Amino acid sequence: MKAFPVFRISGTAHERGRQFGQLAKEQILTNLRAYERAFREGAAISWEEATAYAAQFIPWIEQYDQEIMEEIKGISEGAGIDLLDIVALNARSEIITNLGSSTAKADGCTCIAAVPPATEKQETLIGQNWDWINLVEKGLVVVEIEQSPRPTILMVTEAGIVGKIGMNANGLAVCLNFLRTSEKTIGVPIHIVLRGILNSSTLSQAIRQITRLQRGTAANYLLAHLEGEAVGVEAAPVNYDAFYPLEGHIAHTNHFVSPRIQIDDSVRMGASDTYLRMGRATKLLTAQRGSIDAEYMKEIFRDHTSYPDAICRHGEAVATEAEELLDCTLFSIIMNLTAGTLELTKGQPCQNTYETYRFSAKNAVI
């Protein structure tokens, strides 16, 4: 028995969405309730405001990839839930960022990747701790998406969201850091971009999926490929910059690093732990350069320096805040693209075991 529900979907875009909606209806409803509360209590946004705003993203999703929009429509049909509710889930980051105040909650997360020659067995490794509010923990699922001729995808996501953190059977993987700016734009939602990345076969294609249209909010996308390469792409709504790890490893957290992106980095106003987490992860990777393996990456993800707001995040209790809205590490993930495995914890990695997920036999083409 896996820690997360595992769903396998296939067929046309609409059929895939309908299957996802039917199979994960319970978890989708959990996420809708969670975000209704998170928007209201964490950002002073009503669900009616959220769905009205979300409607503006539909033309951008359709322009970006009509198949993705068809899958979203299928989820709505399969779960028997209004389409705008599902669109709001997929645009939840943009809703919080663009409608909420500069102090409204946003995802945390520490991402790392290591490739040859930095890895011990010349493996390609990428992963992250995903830090977010406790409310959505019960809405997380693992999904395998068979979508020929596009690559089969294996990812962990919030049920109802069509793209998140994972890998595909062509050996490409993506992790995510949320970034925040003062820019308020309508564009392609970051979770749609994540699906575009996972639909790609090469790193060049994946980068193009990030940069080809204006985005609805800012994020860092950490990419890796079975060929033994990794790259980080910091993307503001319009501008972007890319980082290539010449020494074979890279870390990123929740602030802009690029000196070439002239942007108001709103995270600097109140999320100072992002600097320590990035520095700490980089220091630990550097110390083990040449002999990094998956077990060592797990130790990085268990790091408690500056607890409770550490790489392994336990959430600083605030007297006025409900426990369900505290930011904690909800899962830790490590993808070994050489072996074709995805290891995942339910909750903090210091307290929970990594379980291994693989593509089903018919899709294991790596």
KEKE-3310 file (N, C-alpha, C; in steps of 0.2 Angstrom, whole numbers, plus 5000, padded with zeros to 4 digits):
npx = (5004:5004:5009:5002:4987:4987:4984:4981:4979:4973:4971:4962:4964:4952:4947:4956:4956:4943:4943:4953:4945:4935:4941:4948:4939:4936:4948:4949:4938:4942:4953:4947:4939:4950:4957:4947:4946:4959:4961:4951:4955:4969:4972:4962:4952:4937:4929:4921:4926:4939:4936:4930:4941:4949:4943:4949:4960:4958:4958:4972:4977:4971:4978:4991:4991:4979:4976:4978:4969:4957:4959:4957:4944:4938:4941:4933:4920:4921:4922:4910:4910:4910:4917:4924:4928:4938:4947:4951:4958:4969:4975:4978:4990:4992:4980:4982:4994:4991:4979:4979:4987:5004:5009:5002:5000:5012:5019:5033:5048:5062:5074:5085:5097:5108:5121:5132:5148:5146:5139:5140:5139:5138:5125:5109:5101:5087:5077:5066:5060:5043:5035:5021:5004:4996:4983:4981:4986:4979:4974:4983:4990:4997:5000:5000:5001:4996:4999:5001:5006:5014:5026:5024:5019:5024:5019:5018:5004:4992:4976:4966:4974:4983:4997:5012:5025:5037:5041:5045:5043:5053:5064:5065:5063:5055:5056:5050:5050:5041:5040:5039:5033:5030:5023:5007:4999:4990:4992:5000:4996:5007:5006:5001:5012:5021:5015:5017:5031:5033:5027:5037:5052:5065:5078:5079:5067:5059:5063:5059:5045:5043:5046:5039:5027:5019:5018:5008:5012:5027:5041:5053:5060:5066:5075:5080:5088:5089:5101:5111:5111:5107:5097:5092:5078:5074:5059:5050:5034:5036:5050:5065:5078:5092:5101:5115:5123:5139:5147:5141:5130:5116:5106:5090:5079:5067:5068:5073:5088:5095:5105:5101:5087:5077:5068:5054:5057:5046:5047:5057:5053:5048:5051:5064:5070:5072:5085:5094:5091:5094:5108:5112:5109:5116:5129:5130:5129:5140:5150:5150:5153:5156:5153:5139:5124:5108:5104:5112:5106:5094:5098:5101:5088:5082:5088:5089:5094:5092:5079:5061:5060:5067:5076:5070:5055:5045:5036:5033:5024:5011:5002:4990:4986:4978:4982:4981:4984:4997:5014:5022:5034:5026:5028:5043:5053:5063:5070:5077:5084:5092:5090:5076:5067:5055:5056:5047:5041:5027:5024:5036:5053:5061:5054:5047:5046:5054:5046:5045:5041:5037:5036:5022:5024:5022:5025:5038:5050:5062)
npy = (4994:5010:5027:5038:5039:5031:5034:5029:5035:5036:5038:5049:5067:5073:5061:5057:5067:5065:5053:5055:5065:5056:5046:5053:5061:5063:5068:5079:5087:5089:5097:5108:5113:5116:5126:5136:5139:5143:5154:5163:5164:5166:5175:5184:5182:5179:5164:5166:5178:5172:5162:5170:5177:5167:5163:5172:5166:5156:5158:5159:5147:5139:5145:5141:5127:5117:5104:5102:5111:5104:5092:5098:5102:5089:5084:5092:5087:5073:5073:5080:5093:5111:5119:5131:5130:5120:5126:5136:5129:5125:5138:5142:5147:5159:5166:5168:5176:5187:5192:5192:5200:5207:5199:5188:5170:5159:5145:5136:5128:5118:5115:5103:5097:5085:5080:5070:5076:5076:5066:5051:5038:5042:5046:5054:5065:5072:5083:5088:5096:5099:5112:5118:5123:5114:5110:5105:5092:5080:5080:5076:5067:5053:5052:5043:5047:5042:5046:5045:5053:5059:5060:5048:5052:5053:5059:5069:5077:5090:5084:5086:5096:5098:5098:5096:5091:5080:5067:5061:5047:5049:5053:5065:5078:5088:5101:5113:5130:5142:5159:5176:5192:5209:5211:5211:5200:5193:5177:5162:5150:5144:5130:5125:5127:5118:5106:5107:5107:5093:5087:5087:5081:5084:5094:5107:5108:5109:5120:5130:5128:5135:5148:5153:5160:5173:5173:5169:5171:5172:5160:5147:5135:5120:5109:5093:5080:5063:5062:5067:5081:5096:5111:5127:5138:5153:5162:5177:5185:5190:5192:5181:5170:5159:5145:5136:5122:5121:5114:5103:5102:5110:5121:5128:5140:5151:5164:5177:5174:5178:5191:5198:5199:5212:5215:5217:5209:5201:5192:5195:5203:5196:5183:5177:5165:5158:5162:5156:5142:5140:5143:5133:5121:5122:5122:5109:5101:5105:5100:5087:5084:5075:5063:5062:5055:5047:5044:5053:5065:5063:5065:5079:5084:5081:5090:5101:5113:5129:5126:5129:5133:5126:5117:5105:5107:5112:5121:5137:5140:5151:5162:5167:5159:5145:5128:5121:5130:5132:5132:5118:5104:5095:5084:5075:5073:5063:5060:5048:5048:5040:5027:5027:5029:5036:5043:5045:5054:5054:5068:5076:5072:5068:5061:5051:5037:5035:5030:5020:5024:5019:5019:5010:4994:4993:5006:5009:5015:5021)
npz = (5000:4995:5001:4995:4986:4970:4954:4937:4921:4904:4886:4875:4877:4883:4888:4897:4907:4911:4917:4927:4935:4939:4946:4956:4963:4977:4982:4975:4979:4992:4990:4984:4995:5004:4997:4996:5009:5012:5003:5008:5022:5022:5012:5011:5000:4992:4987:4976:4970:4967:4957:4947:4943:4939:4927:4917:4914:4905:4891:4889:4893:4883:4872:4875:4876:4869:4871:4885:4890:4887:4894:4907:4906:4905:4918:4925:4920:4923:4937:4941:4944:4944:4930:4931:4944:4944:4935:4943:4953:4946:4943:4955:4962:4955:4958:4972:4972:4964:4968:4982:4996:4998:5008:5008:5010:5002:4992:4999:4998:4994:4982:4973:4962:4955:4945:4934:4933:4947:4954:4963:4956:4943:4941:4937:4946:4955:4965:4978:4993:4997:5002:5010:5015:5028:5025:5012:5012:5012:4999:4990:4977:4967:4950:4935:4918:4903:4887:4873:4857:4865:4879:4892:4909:4926:4941:4956:4963:4967:4968:4954:4948:4933:4931:4939:4950:4944:4933:4916:4904:4895:4901:4907:4920:4932:4945:4957:4962:4971:4967:4970:4964:4962:4951:4942:4933:4919:4912:4907:4918:4932:4935:4923:4915:4920:4917:4903:4902:4907:4896:4887:4878:4878:4886:4880:4873:4885:4891:4882:4883:4895:4892:4881:4881:4889:4907:4921:4934:4945:4945:4949:4939:4940:4931:4924:4915:4908:4901:4908:4912:4919:4922:4928:4928:4931:4931:4928:4926:4913:4909:4910:4916:4914:4922:4922:4929:4931:4939:4942:4951:4959:4968:4973:4981:4987:4982:4970:4960:4949:4942:4931:4930:4932:4944:4956:4970:4980:4990:4998:5008:5018:5020:5025:5028:5016:5010:5019:5018:5004:5004:5013:5007:4996:5001:5007:4996:4989:4998:4996:4983:4969:4975:4977:4981:4980:4994:5001:4996:5002:5016:5015:5013:5025:5034:5048:5051:5058:5062:5066:5053:5042:5029:5030:5034:5048:5051:5059:5073:5074:5085:5081:5071:5063:5064:5053:5043:5044:5037:5031:5027:5016:5007:5002:4988:4977:4962:4952:4938:4930:4935:4933:4943:4956:4971:4986:5001:5012:5021:5032:5028:5039:5047:5040:5029:5013:4999:4984:4968:4952:4933:4926:4919:4905:4901:4905:4898:4899)
capx = (5000:5008:5007:4998:4983:4990:4979:4983:4974:4975:4966:4962:4964:4946:4946:4961:4953:4937:4946:4956:4940:4931:4945:4951:4934:4936:4953:4948:4934:4946:4957:4943:4938:4956:4958:4942:4948:4966:4960:4948:4958:4976:4973:4955:4949:4932:4929:4918:4932:4944:4933:4929:4948:4952:4941:4953:4966:4956:4961:4979:4978:4970:4983:4997:4990:4972:4975:4978:4962:4953:4960:4954:4936:4937:4941:4926:4915:4922:4921:4904:4912:4910:4923:4928:4932:4944:4952:4954:4963:4975:4977:4978:4996:4991:4975:4985:4999:4989:4973:4981:4992:5011:5011:4998:5004:5015:5023:5040:5051:5070:5075:5092:5099:5115:5122:5139:5152:5145:5136:5145:5138:5136:5118:5106:5096:5084:5072:5064:5055:5038:5032:5014:4999:4993:4976:4981:4990:4974:4972:4989:4990:5002:4996:5003:4997:4999:4996:5004:5013:5018:5029:5020:5021:5023:5020:5014:5001:4986:4971:4963:4979:4985:5004:5016:5032:5037:5046:5042:5047:5059:5070:5065:5060:5055:5054:5047:5051:5037:5043:5034:5035:5024:5019:5001:4998:4987:4996:4999:4997:5013:5005:5000:5018:5024:5013:5020:5038:5032:5025:5043:5056:5072:5078:5078:5060:5056:5064:5054:5038:5043:5047:5036:5021:5019:5016:5003:5016:5034:5043:5059:5059:5073:5075:5085:5087:5093:5107:5116:5111:5102:5096:5087:5075:5070:5054:5046:5029:5038:5057:5067:5085:5093:5107:5118:5127:5145:5151:5137:5125:5112:5100:5086:5073:5061:5070:5077:5095:5098:5106:5099:5080:5076:5061:5053:5056:5042:5049:5062:5049:5046:5053:5071:5073:5074:5092:5098:5089:5098:5115:5114:5108:5122:5135:5130:5130:5147:5154:5150:5154:5159:5150:5132:5119:5101:5104:5114:5101:5089:5100:5100:5081:5081:5092:5085:5097:5087:5072:5057:5060:5073:5075:5065:5051:5040:5031:5033:5017:5009:4997:4983:4985:4976:4987:4980:4987:5005:5018:5026:5035:5021:5031:5049:5054:5069:5069:5083:5082:5096:5086:5069:5063:5053:5055:5042:5038:5021:5026:5043:5057:5064:5049:5043:5050:5054:5043:5048:5036:5039:5031:5020:5029:5021:5027:5045:5054:5069)
capy = (5000:5017:5032:5042:5036:5031:5034:5028:5037:5036:5040:5056:5072:5073:5055:5057:5071:5062:5047:5058:5067:5051:5042:5057:5066:5064:5072:5086:5091:5091:5103:5114:5115:5118:5133:5140:5142:5146:5160:5167:5166:5167:5180:5188:5182:5174:5159:5169:5182:5167:5159:5175:5179:5161:5163:5176:5162:5151:5159:5158:5140:5137:5147:5137:5120:5115:5097:5103:5113:5098:5088:5101:5101:5082:5083:5095:5082:5067:5074:5083:5099:5117:5120:5137:5128:5116:5131:5140:5125:5126:5144:5144:5151:5166:5169:5170:5181:5193:5195:5193:5205:5204:5195:5182:5164:5156:5139:5137:5123:5118:5110:5102:5092:5083:5076:5069:5072:5077:5061:5045:5033:5045:5046:5060:5065:5079:5082:5094:5096:5103:5115:5121:5122:5107:5109:5101:5086:5075:5081:5074:5060:5051:5051:5041:5049:5039:5051:5045:5052:5063:5056:5046:5056:5051:5065:5070:5083:5091:5082:5091:5100:5094:5098:5098:5089:5073:5065:5057:5041:5051:5054:5072:5079:5095:5103:5120:5135:5148:5165:5181:5198:5214:5211:5207:5199:5187:5174:5155:5148:5140:5123:5123:5127:5112:5101:5108:5104:5086:5085:5088:5076:5087:5100:5113:5109:5111:5128:5133:5128:5140:5155:5155:5164:5177:5168:5172:5173:5170:5153:5144:5128:5116:5104:5088:5075:5057:5063:5069:5088:5100:5118:5130:5143:5158:5165:5182:5185:5192:5190:5175:5169:5151:5144:5129:5120:5119:5109:5097:5102:5116:5122:5134:5141:5155:5171:5177:5174:5181:5199:5201:5200:5218:5214:5218:5202:5202:5187:5198:5207:5192:5176:5177:5158:5156:5163:5151:5136:5139:5142:5127:5116:5123:5120:5102:5098:5106:5096:5080:5084:5069:5057:5063:5049:5048:5044:5059:5070:5063:5069:5086:5086:5080:5095:5105:5120:5135:5124:5125:5135:5123:5113:5100:5113:5110:5127:5140:5141:5158:5161:5168:5155:5138:5123:5118:5134:5132:5129:5112:5100:5090:5078:5075:5068:5062:5056:5045:5048:5035:5021:5028:5029:5042:5041:5050:5053:5058:5072:5077:5066:5066:5056:5047:5033:5036:5025:5020:5023:5018:5018:5003:4990:4995:5013:5009:5015:5024)
capz = (5000:4994:5005:4992:4981:4964:4948:4930:4916:4897:4881:4873:4882:4887:4892:4903:4912:4914:4922:4933:4939:4942:4951:4962:4965:4984:4984:4972:4983:4998:4988:4983:5002:5007:4994:4998:5016:5011:5000:5013:5028:5021:5007:5010:4994:4992:4981:4970:4967:4964:4951:4942:4941:4936:4920:4913:4912:4900:4884:4889:4893:4877:4867:4877:4874:4869:4875:4892:4892:4886:4900:4913:4905:4907:4925:4928:4919:4927:4945:4942:4947:4939:4926:4934:4951:4942:4933:4949:4956:4942:4944:4962:4963:4952:4962:4979:4971:4961:4971:4989:4998:4997:5014:5008:5010:4996:4993:5001:4994:4993:4976:4972:4957:4955:4938:4933:4937:4954:4958:4964:4951:4937:4940:4936:4952:4956:4970:4982:4999:4995:5008:5009:5021:5030:5023:5006:5013:5010:4992:4986:4973:4962:4944:4929:4913:4896:4882:4866:4856:4870:4884:4898:4915:4933:4945:4962:4961:4970:4963:4950:4945:4928:4930:4945:4951:4942:4928:4911:4902:4891:4906:4909:4927:4934:4952:4957:4968:4970:4967:4971:4962:4963:4944:4942:4926:4917:4907:4907:4925:4932:4934:4916:4912:4923:4912:4897:4903:4907:4890:4883:4877:4879:4890:4876:4873:4891:4892:4877:4886:4900:4890:4874:4882:4896:4913:4926:4940:4944:4948:4947:4937:4940:4926:4923:4910:4909:4897:4913:4912:4923:4921:4932:4924:4934:4926:4930:4921:4906:4909:4913:4915:4915:4926:4920:4935:4928:4944:4942:4956:4959:4973:4973:4985:4985:4980:4963:4961:4943:4942:4925:4930:4936:4947:4963:4973:4986:4995:5002:5013:5024:5020:5025:5028:5009:5009:5023:5015:4998:5006:5017:5002:4991:5005:5008:4990:4988:5002:4994:4976:4966:4978:4979:4979:4983:5001:5003:4995:5008:5022:5014:5014:5032:5038:5052:5053:5059:5064:5062:5046:5039:5023:5032:5037:5052:5052:5065:5076:5076:5090:5078:5065:5063:5063:5046:5038:5044:5031:5033:5022:5015:5004:4999:4982:4974:4956:4949:4931:4928:4937:4932:4950:4960:4979:4989:5007:5014:5026:5033:5027:5045:5051:5036:5024:5006:4995:4977:4963:4945:4928:4925:4914:4898:4900:4907:4892:4900)
cpx = (5004:5005:5002:4993:4987:4985:4983:4978:4977:4970:4967:4962:4958:4945:4950:4958:4947:4939:4949:4950:4936:4935:4947:4946:4935:4942:4953:4943:4938:4950:4953:4941:4944:4957:4953:4943:4954:4965:4957:4952:4965:4977:4967:4952:4943:4932:4926:4923:4937:4942:4932:4936:4950:4949:4945:4959:4964:4959:4969:4981:4977:4975:4989:4996:4983:4971:4974:4972:4957:4953:4956:4946:4934:4937:4935:4920:4915:4920:4914:4905:4912:4917:4927:4931:4938:4949:4955:4959:4970:4978:4978:4984:4995:4985:4978:4990:4996:4983:4975:4986:4999:5013:5007:5003:5007:5019:5030:5044:5059:5071:5083:5092:5106:5116:5130:5142:5151:5143:5141:5145:5136:5129:5115:5100:5093:5078:5070:5060:5049:5034:5026:5010:4997:4987:4976:4984:4985:4972:4978:4988:4996:4998:5001:4999:5000:4995:5000:5001:5017:5020:5024:5023:5020:5024:5016:5011:4995:4980:4967:4967:4983:4993:5007:5023:5032:5042:5042:5046:5052:5065:5070:5061:5060:5053:5053:5048:5046:5041:5038:5037:5029:5020:5013:4999:4993:4991:4995:5001:5003:5012:5003:5007:5022:5021:5016:5027:5037:5030:5031:5048:5063:5072:5077:5070:5056:5057:5060:5047:5037:5042:5043:5030:5022:5016:5012:5006:5023:5035:5050:5058:5065:5072:5081:5083:5092:5100:5112:5117:5106:5102:5091:5085:5071:5065:5050:5040:5031:5045:5059:5075:5086:5100:5109:5123:5134:5149:5146:5131:5122:5107:5097:5081:5068:5062:5074:5084:5098:5099:5103:5091:5079:5069:5060:5052:5053:5044:5053:5059:5048:5048:5061:5074:5075:5082:5096:5097:5093:5105:5117:5114:5114:5129:5136:5131:5138:5152:5155:5151:5158:5157:5143:5128:5113:5100:5107:5109:5095:5091:5100:5093:5079:5084:5087:5089:5092:5080:5068:5057:5066:5071:5070:5060:5045:5035:5031:5026:5016:5002:4990:4982:4983:4982:4987:4983:4994:5008:5023:5028:5030:5023:5039:5050:5061:5068:5076:5082:5086:5092:5079:5064:5061:5052:5051:5040:5031:5023:5033:5047:5061:5060:5046:5048:5049:5051:5044:5042:5039:5034:5029:5024:5028:5024:5034:5049:5061:5074)
cpy = (5006:5022:5037:5037:5037:5030:5033:5030:5037:5038:5047:5061:5073:5067:5055:5061:5068:5057:5050:5061:5062:5048:5047:5062:5068:5069:5079:5090:5093:5097:5109:5117:5119:5125:5138:5144:5146:5153:5165:5169:5168:5173:5185:5188:5177:5170:5162:5174:5177:5164:5164:5177:5173:5161:5167:5172:5157:5152:5158:5151:5137:5139:5143:5130:5118:5108:5098:5106:5108:5093:5091:5101:5094:5081:5086:5090:5076:5067:5077:5089:5105:5118:5126:5135:5124:5121:5135:5136:5126:5132:5147:5148:5159:5170:5172:5176:5187:5196:5196:5199:5202:5200:5188:5176:5162:5150:5141:5133:5124:5113:5109:5097:5091:5079:5075:5075:5072:5071:5055:5040:5036:5045:5053:5060:5072:5078:5088:5092:5101:5106:5119:5120:5115:5105:5104:5094:5080:5075:5079:5067:5059:5049:5048:5043:5046:5043:5051:5049:5056:5058:5054:5050:5052:5056:5064:5077:5084:5089:5087:5096:5096:5094:5100:5095:5082:5072:5062:5052:5043:5053:5062:5073:5086:5096:5110:5123:5140:5154:5171:5188:5203:5215:5208:5206:5193:5184:5166:5153:5143:5132:5120:5123:5121:5106:5101:5106:5096:5083:5085:5082:5078:5093:5107:5114:5111:5118:5132:5133:5133:5147:5157:5159:5168:5172:5173:5174:5170:5163:5152:5137:5125:5110:5099:5083:5069:5058:5065:5077:5090:5107:5121:5136:5148:5162:5170:5181:5186:5190:5184:5175:5161:5151:5137:5128:5117:5114:5103:5097:5109:5116:5128:5134:5146:5162:5171:5178:5178:5189:5202:5202:5206:5217:5216:5211:5203:5198:5190:5202:5203:5185:5175:5170:5156:5157:5157:5144:5135:5139:5136:5121:5116:5120:5113:5099:5099:5101:5089:5079:5078:5062:5058:5057:5051:5048:5050:5065:5069:5066:5076:5088:5085:5086:5100:5111:5125:5132:5129:5127:5133:5120:5108:5105:5110:5116:5130:5142:5148:5158:5162:5164:5148:5134:5121:5123:5136:5129:5124:5109:5095:5083:5080:5070:5068:5057:5054:5044:5042:5028:5021:5027:5036:5040:5047:5049:5057:5061:5073:5071:5064:5061:5051:5043:5035:5030:5026:5019:5023:5018:5011:5000:4992:5002:5014:5009:5018:5019)
cpz = (5000:4999:5002:4987:4974:4958:4941:4925:4909:4893:4878:4879:4887:4891:4898:4908:4915:4919:4928:4938:4942:4948:4957:4964:4972:4985:4980:4976:4989:4996:4987:4990:5005:5004:4995:5005:5016:5008:5005:5019:5027:5016:5007:5003:4994:4986:4975:4966:4964:4957:4945:4939:4937:4928:4915:4910:4906:4893:4884:4890:4886:4871:4869:4874:4874:4872:4882:4894:4892:4892:4906:4912:4907:4914:4928:4926:4923:4934:4946:4945:4942:4936:4929:4941:4949:4939:4938:4953:4952:4941:4951:4964:4961:4956:4969:4978:4969:4964:4979:4990:4997:5003:5014:5007:5003:4997:4995:4996:4993:4987:4975:4966:4957:4949:4938:4931:4945:4958:4958:4959:4944:4936:4939:4942:4953:4961:4974:4988:4996:5001:5007:5015:5022:5027:5017:5006:5010:5003:4988:4983:4969:4956:4938:4923:4906:4891:4875:4861:4861:4876:4890:4904:4921:4937:4951:4961:4966:4966:4960:4946:4940:4927:4937:4945:4949:4937:4922:4908:4897:4895:4908:4916:4928:4942:4952:4963:4966:4971:4967:4968:4963:4956:4945:4935:4925:4911:4909:4915:4926:4932:4927:4913:4914:4919:4905:4897:4903:4901:4885:4883:4879:4883:4886:4875:4879:4893:4888:4880:4892:4897:4884:4875:4889:4901:4918:4933:4940:4948:4945:4945:4936:4936:4926:4918:4910:4905:4902:4913:4916:4921:4926:4928:4929:4930:4930:4925:4914:4905:4912:4912:4917:4918:4924:4926:4932:4932:4945:4947:4956:4964:4972:4978:4983:4984:4973:4965:4955:4944:4936:4925:4935:4938:4954:4967:4980:4991:5000:5008:5019:5024:5020:5025:5021:5008:5013:5020:5008:5000:5009:5012:4998:4995:5006:5002:4988:4992:5000:4986:4974:4969:4981:4976:4982:4990:5004:5002:5000:5014:5021:5016:5021:5037:5041:5055:5052:5059:5068:5055:5042:5032:5025:5037:5042:5054:5059:5067:5077:5080:5087:5072:5066:5061:5055:5041:5039:5038:5034:5026:5021:5011:5002:4993:4979:4968:4953:4942:4927:4929:4935:4938:4953:4967:4982:4996:5008:5021:5026:5032:5034:5049:5047:5031:5017:5003:4988:4973:4956:4940:4928:4919:4907:4896:4902:4901:4893:4899)
residu = (MET:LYS:ALA:PHE:PRO:VAL:PHE:ARG:ILE:SER:GLY:THR:ALA:HIS:GLU:ARG:GLY:ARG:GLN:PHE:GLY:GLN:LEU:ALA:LYS:GLU:GLN:ILE:LEU:THR:ASN:LEU:ARG:ALA:TYR:GLU:ARG:ALA:PHE:ARG:GLU:GLY:ALA:ALA:ILE:SER:TRP:GLU:GLU:ALA:THR:ALA:TYR:ALA:ALA:GLN:PHE:ILE:PRO:TRP:ILE:GLU:GLN:TYR:ASP:GLN:GLU:ILE:MET:GLU:GLU:ILE:LYS:GLY:ILE:SER:GLU:GLY:ALA:GLY:ILE:ASP:LEU:LEU:ASP:ILE:VAL:ALA:LEU:ASN:ALA:ARG:SER:GLU:ILE:ILE:THR:ASN:LEU:GLY:SER:SER:THR:ALA:LYS:ALA:ASP:GLY:CYS:THR:CYS:ILE:ALA:ALA:VAL:PRO:PRO:ALA:THR:GLU:LYS:GLN:GLU:THR:LEU:ILE:GLY:GLN:ASN:TRP:ASP:TRP:ILE:ASN:LEU:VAL:GLU:LYS:GLY:LEU:VAL:VAL:VAL:GLU:ILE:GLU:GLN:SER:PRO:ARG:PRO:THR:ILE:LEU:MET:VAL:THR:GLU:ALA:GLY:ILE:VAL:GLY:LYS:ILE:GLY:MET:ASN:ALA:ASN:GLY:LEU:ALA:VAL:CYS:LEU:ASN:PHE:LEU:ARG:THR:SER:GLU:LYS:THR:ILE:GLY:VAL:PRO:ILE:HIS:ILE:VAL:LEU:ARG:GLY:ILE:LEU:ASN:SER:SER:THR:LEU:SER:GLN:ALA:ILE:ARG:GLN:ILE:THR:ARG:LEU:GLN:ARG:GLY:THR:ALA:ALA:ASN:TYR:LEU:LEU:ALA:HIS:LEU:GLU:GLY:GLU:ALA:VAL:GLY:VAL:GLU:ALA:ALA:PRO:VAL:ASN:TYR:ASP:ALA:PHE:TYR:PRO:LEU:GLU:GLY:HIS:ILE:ALA:HIS:THR:ASN:HIS:PHE:VAL:SER:PRO:ARG:ILE:GLN:ILE:ASP:ASP:SER:VAL:ARG:MET:GLY:ALA:SER:ASP:THR:TYR:LEU:ARG:MET:GLY:ARG:ALA:THR:LYS:LEU:LEU:THR:ALA:GLN:ARG:GLY:SER:ILE:ASP:ALA:GLU:TYR:MET:LYS:GLU:ILE:PHE:ARG:ASP:HIS:THR:SER:TYR:PRO:ASP:ALA:ILE:CYS:ARG:HIS:GLY:GLU:ALA:VAL:ALA:THR:GLU:ALA:GLU:GLU:LEU:LEU:ASP:CYS:THR:LEU:PHE:SER:ILE:ILE:MET:ASN:LEU:THR:ALA:GLY:THR:LEU:GLU:LEU:THR:LYS:GLY:GLN:PRO:CYS:GLN:ASN:THR:TYR:GLU:THR:TYR:ARG:PHE:SER:ALA:LYS:ASN:ALA:VAL:ILE)
# end
